[in-house]
């Protein structure tokens, strides 16, 4: 394009990896989706447990309040 010759190139190499190392360390879209699914499942499970516990406590309170107060 400019018909100039390259005289000097400055390069700093951080790390050299083989193709196999890069593939082992790379996280695929499927891995990310699987991880997100597991995290979401754990969160939903925790929230379900909290809701179940709260409902159980409410049922106990209602049953206690249904007992006749007058003797």
Secondary structure, DSSP 8 states (H G I E B T S, - for coil): ------------------HHHHHHH---HHHHHHHHHHHHHHHHHHHHHHHHHHHHHHHHHHHHHHS----
